[in-house]
Amino acid sequence: MTSSGPDVVVVGAGPTGLTLACALRLHGLSVRVVDRAAGPATTSRANFLHARGSEVLGRIGALDTLPAESLRAMRITNYLGDRPVMTLEFGDPGMRTAAPPMVVSQARVEAALRARLAQLGVEPEWGRAVVAARQDGPTAVAELEGGDEIRAQWIVGCDGTASVIRQQAGIAFPGVKLSERFLLADVHLDWDVDRSGTSGWIHPDGIVGAMPMPDPNGRDDLWRLFIYDPTPGEKPGDKEILDRIRRIVPQRTGRGVTVGDAEWLSVFTVHRRLADTYRSGRILIAGDAAHAHAPFGGQGMLTGIGDAENLAFKLALVIRNLASAKLIDTYEAERRPLATDVLRSTSAVTRVNVASNPIGRFLRDHVATRLFGLPFIQRWTTYTASQLWVSYRKGPLGGRGH
């Protein structure tokens, strides 16, 4: 059965899809949001939102109480043994933004976006997996598991790195593997480490990072750990991950630590991928469906939210016949170069963090750490990560003097 169509079908109810849906509704368009998951995710996943992302949420009315619920762990300190060798400061008042960078879980950001979307009259449709997508003349059709179809003017795939929409559109997603395994965990820790910032320990066996996380239970001992663990073998289960954390953290940090319960445990391998195009006719992709990279620097959720805001007003102008469909092509022209820059920078950080040969380790431990101690390098790094520098003045819509 084919249901009567909205203006846009958004596939995926993560930060990118929800931001896009909110922005489209604010432009007066009809939207349906479908997601294959049975319900909202409760695990934290991404855990940092830079200033530009906070600005976007503020513009669509979804920032809400997030600043009050977040932490301001704005300092990153890296150690060699017990010696601090590099410090970065985020949240520089010279950034010219009233929107704060925040340590806040992706689950909480999604909850704020869902609440805003509900105010705008739309609820995500859970358990609705799209199995096929096609173009049909002046419309696009999403086929759902079970045989139902939704016909719309446009379909936007915000359905992650394994995007069905990207595959159905025939868009290639080339890339390379950058690292072996990392362990990722949100876990309760009893140790003497400052919660006013993120700490990292450089070790010959691999880096360990620890970021304080907001604890909804008020225990104030929840930490996000990421640990390079290139151990061969099959993907470990939760018990093995926690056992390895209990062995690795005290060994590499040199700190006494009691590892308690885990709220979330995961394993990931870093890949760098970029879609060949963001559009195939009336089918578009955004967020992780269009670009995949290392999680270092908090760039993933931020870049997807930026994709969504850029695309929303262009779809609105085209659907309301206020602009030619060629306007949609400027979405890729403006956003794909940014993704290329993000992939380049996060790939460089990954290579530094996982350096295994003596030359690479020497450059990381003795050269990079000194460079990042320079104030102007620190300002450049934090400003770049914030994406406040992003401008489209040189893009296809930028003004040109004659």
N, C-alpha and C positions, 0 to 999 in steps of 0.2 A: 504494500500500500504506500502511495506517495502522499505525504502530508503537504498542506499548503505552505508556501515558502516564506521564510524570513528574508530580509535583505542579505544577511550574512550568517553562515554556519561557522562557528568557532569550534574546532576539534581540539580538546585538551583544556582542562580546568586547573592548570598551574598558574604561576604568576603572569606569564605572558598572555595566555588565553583570557584570564580574568581581567587583566588590565585592558586588553583590547576590547572585550565585551563592554566594560564600563565606559570606555571612551566612545565607543560606537553608540551606546544608548544616550550619552550626553549630547551627541550630534543628531539625535532624533531617529536613529535607525532601529529596525527590528532585528533581534539577534536570538539565535539559539546556541547554547553551549552544551556540547555532549562530551562525555568522557567514559572510557572503557572501565575505569575503576569502579568498585562497588560503592565507594563513598570517599569523602575527603581524606587525604593523607594526614597522619598525626605525627609522623617522624619529622625531625627538624630539617634534614638535608642542608640546603644552603643556609648560612647563618650570619651573613653580613650584607647590609644594604648601604651603599654609598650615597653621598649627598644628592647626586642627580636622580637616583631612584626615588629618594624621599620627596624630591621636588615633583616628580611625576605623580606619585600617590597623592600628594597635596593638591595638585591641579584637578584630579578626578574625584576628590573628596573621600579618599580611602585611607588617608594617613591616620585619622582617628586618634586612638590612644597609644599607637605604636611607640612614639618617642618615650612616653612615660613608662612603658613596659619593657623597654630595651635597656641594654647596658651600654656604657660609653667606654669600652675597652679600646681606647684610641692609640695605645702605644704598642709597638712590636719590638721586643728585645730578643736578640739572638745571642746564644752563649757558645763558647768553646770551653768545654768543661764547666767550671763555675765562673768563668770570666766573661762578662758582657762585652761583645765585640761589635754589635751593630744595634742601633735604635732608630725606629721610624715613628713619627708622630702623625696621626690622622686627626681630622677635625680642625685643621688650621683655620683660625678666624679670618685669615687673609683670603679664604676661598670665595668670598663674595656670595654666600648663600645663607639663607635663614633655615634651610632644611638640614637636619642633622644626619651624619652617618650613624648607623645603628648596628649593634650586635643584636640580632633578632632572628628567630627561626623562620624558615620558609613557611612552615605550617601556620605560624601566626600571621605572616604577611598574607597568605592565601585566605585565612579566616577574615581578615579585615577587608579584603577585596570581595569576598563572597557577600559579606554584610552590605557593602556599598552596592553591589550588583542587585541584591534583593531590594534595596531601596529604589532602585531604578526599574524594578518590575521583572527581573529575570532570575531564575534559579538554574544552576547547572543540572543537567540530566545525567545522573550516575548510572553505571551499568549499561551504557549505550555505546557499544563498540562500533566504530566505522570500519567496515571490511573492504569497501571499494569506493572510489570517487571518480567521477567522469564529468566531462563537459557535454552539454546538450544544447547546442545553439546559443542563445543569449543567457543561458543559465548553467549552473553546476549542480550536480546531484551527488549526495552522500548516501551510500547504501549501508544500512545498519545491520548488525547481526540479527537474524530473525526475519529479514526480508523487507523491513520498512525502509522507506526512502525519504529524504528531505531534499526538496528542490529550493535553491536560493540563487541570488545573483552572484554571490562569491562564496567560496570555501577557503578558510584559512586554517592550515595545520599548525597547531601549537602543541603537538603531541610528542615532543621529545626526540632524542637522538635516534630512536628506532621508528621514527614517524611513518605511519601507514600512508598518510596523505602525501608525503614526499615520494614515497615509493610508487603510489598510484599515479602520481603526476609524471613519473619517469624522470625525476630530477636526480642526477648523480650526487653522491656525497663522499668524494674522495678524501683520503687522509692517511695518516701514519700513526703508529704506536710510538709513544714517547717514553714510557717507563713501565717497569714491572709493577708489582702489587703495592698498594697502600692500604693500610687499615684505617678505618674511620669509625669513631665512636663518640657518643655522648654518654659520659660516665661520671659517677660520683667519686670524687677523689678527696682523701684526707692527706694534705701535704702543705708544706710551707712555701707556697708560691703566690706572688702578688696577683690579686684578681683585678687590679686596675689596668691590666694590659695583657697582651698575648705574649707568650714566651716560646722560643724555639731553641732546640739544642742541636748543634752540628756535631755529628759523630761519624767515625769511619764506617760504621755499619748502616748509617742512614739517619736522616733527620727525624726529630720528634717535635711536633708542635702542639701547644696547649692554649686554647682560648676559653676564657670564662663565658658561661652561657647563662641567660636568665633562667631561674629555677621557679616554675609555677608553684612548687610545693614549699617554697620559702626556705629550703635547706642551705642555699647559698654555697653549694659545693659541686655544682654541675659544671663539667668541662667538656669542650669539644677537643678530642685528640685526633691528630693525623700522624701516621707513623709509616715511614718507608720500610717495607718488609718484603724484599724480593725473593721470598722463599718459594722454591718450585713446588709443584703439586697442584691438586685440585683445590677449588674454592673452599676455604674453611667454613665450618659452621660457627654459630654464635659462641659456643663454649670454647672452641679452639681460639677464636679471636680474642676472647676475654683472657684466656690463659696466656696467650702471647703478649698481650698488653701488660699483664702483671709481671712478666719476665723482662720485657724490653724497657719499659719506662724507667724503673730505677737504675737499670744497667746503663742506659745512654744519657740520662739526665744527672746521675750522681746524687739524686735527691731521695730521701726516704719518703715512701708513698704507700698508702693503703688504698687499693682499688676496690671500690664498692660495687653497687648494682649499676648496670648499664641501662640507659633509656633507649638506646639505638646502637646497632652495630652493623657495619657494612665493610665491603671490600671494593676497591675500584682500581682499574688500570687506566692510565692517562692516554687518551688519544687526541689528536688534532685533526678536525675535519671541517670542511667548509663546502656548502652546497654550491654547485655550478651556477645555479640561478635561484632566485627567490620566487619566481613566478612561472607558471605554465598556463597561459590563457586566463581562465577565471579561478584558478587554484593557486593559492599563495602559501608560503611557509614563513614561520617566525620563531624566534627563540632558539632553543636547543635543536629543533627540527632543521634549522638552517646552519647552525654552527656549534661545534663541540670542542671543548678545550679543557685544560687543567683547571681545577677549582681554586687555584691560588690567586689571591687578590680580590676575591669577591666579585668577579666580573660576569658570571653566568646569569644570575637573576637580574642584575643591573642591565645587561645588554638586551635581554629579552623584553624587559619592561620598556626600554627605549625603542625597540623595534615596534612594539604595540602602539605606542603613542604616535610614532611617525606614520604608521600605516593607517590609523583610524581616521584622521581628518581627510586623507586622500580618498579613501573609500567613500566617505560621506559626500565629498564634493562630486565624485563620479556618479554615485547612485542617485543623487539629487539632480543630475544633469547640469551641474554647474561647472563641470570640467570634463575634458576628454579622458577616455580610458588610458591614454598615454601617460596621464599623471601617475598612474600606479607604477609605471616603470621607474619613476624617481625614487620610490621606496628602496628598491635594490641599489640604485645608483648612489644613494646617500648612506644606507646602512651596511652594505656589504664591505666597503672599504674600512669602516670602523671595525667590523668583525675580523677582518684581516689583521688590523693592528692589534686587536685583543689576542688573537691566536699567536701572533709573533711574540708579544710580551709575556704571555703566560707560558709559552713554550720555552722561552729563555729562562724564566724562573724555575720551571721544572728541571731543565738541564742542570742548572746550578744546584738545586736541592738534591738531585740524585747522582751527582758527579761521583764516579767510582774509580777513575784512574788517578794516579798521583798528581799529574799536572792539573787536572780539573779540580781536585780537592785543594791543591795549593792556591789556585786562582780564587776559589770560593772562600777559603778560610783566611787568606791573608791579603788578597787584592780587593775582592768584592766587598768584604766587610769594611775595609778602610774607606772605599769610595762612598759607601752608604752612610758613613759617619759624617760626610760633608754636608753642611746645612742646605746648600742649593740642590744637591742630589736628593736629599730627603724631601724638600719641597716639590721638586719635579716629580718624584715617584708618587707621592700622595695625591698630588693634583691630577696626574695622569690616571691613577686608579679611580678617582672620583668621577671621571668622565665629564666634569664641568667644562672642560676645554672643547667639547664636541661642538662643531659648527658646520653648517651646510652652505656657507657663503660661496665656496668654490664649487658647489654642486650644480646640477642642472637647473635648479630654481633660484640660484644666487643671482643678485643684481649685477649687471655688467654695464659699466659706463661706455659710452660711444664718443 
